[in-house]
Amino acid sequence: MKKEEENTQQRLNKYISHNTNYSRREADKLIEEGEVTVNKKPVLDMGMKVDENDTVTIKGKPIKIDKNKMYTVIVYNKPKGELVTKNDPQGRKVIFDTIGKKYKHFLPIGRLDYSSEGVLLLTDSVDVYNSLVHSNLERVYKIKVNGPITKAIEDAMQHGLELEDASKGAHDKSEIDSMTFAPFNAYQIQTNNNNFSKLKVSISEGKNRELRRFFAHFDLEVLDLKRLDFGGVTLNNLPTGKKRFLSKEEYKNLRHFIEDQTR
């Protein structure tokens, strides 16, 4: 029982930032200035831990806690040239070199390979990770390939594709051979010519290098791949290499999604 209680507790500044519009830095300042009370007692210790059973007030106003949101989700605009891993034996740059070492315990929800960019979600909750990584939430990508989009490709996007050998487009060390590609949710061809084509696609899976394997089957190399949206979470003008936390509305939508999954 004691262990469960400890797992639900959060540092006071984190608790404030999760349940108000204040950032953690702003929360630290409020604590330092004596504007925060816990259970009617002024608190100056930024490292103090609280949970949903505590009454936390800021400037005399109690925080209305969302009891289902005791976790953090980060939106990171991953640039090309970073690996989605904690460490690389070859010494290449990893996402935590940019996001910050203090977030190393966060779990990436789905992957973007070294040459891909865009929306990457990370969370400190195993439950949130499991709910999202195995979900059929929509993923939207902007893609550039080195050739034309043919009728055969469009047919495969519309009806799906099953390959016994899906090694083309895969990572050299991948142990996945065969792969089944579900029909795309939607696609929009923006440019189509013999030199290169650009398109926007929506899929509901996140298999290993799925889109690179798909187009490689038609002898097309993916030159650029950027994820624009994951389950309704977008970059929202977030610059490349920067992170943000989910908004209150995004946390609300996430909570509803997880609740629906457990029914």
Sequence and secondary structure as in RCSB ss.txt:
>XXXX:A:sequence
MKKEEENTQQRLNKYISHNTNYSRREADKLIEEGEVTVNKKPVLDMGMKVDENDTVTIKGKPIKIDKNKMYTVIV
YNKPKGELVTKNDPQGRKVIFDTIGKKYKHFLPIGRLDYSSEGVLLLTDSVDVYNSLVHSNLERVYKIKVNGPIT
KAIEDAMQHGLELEDASKGAHDKSEIDSMTFAPFNAYQIQTNNNNFSKLKVSISEGKNRELRRFFAHFDLEVLDL
KRLDFGGVTLNNLPTGKKRFLSKEEYKNLRHFIEDQTR
>XXXX:A:secstr
 HHHHHHH EEHHHHHHHHSS  HHHHHHHHHTT EEETTEE   TT EE TTS EEETTEE    TT  S EEE
EEE TT BSSS  TT   BHHHHH GGGTT EEES   TT EEEEEEES HHHHHHHHTS   EEEEEEESS   
HHHHHHHHH EEES   TTS TT     EEE   SEEEEEEE SS EEEEEEES   TTHHHHHHHTTT  EEEE
EEEEETTEE TT  TT EEE  HHHHHHHHHHHHHHT 
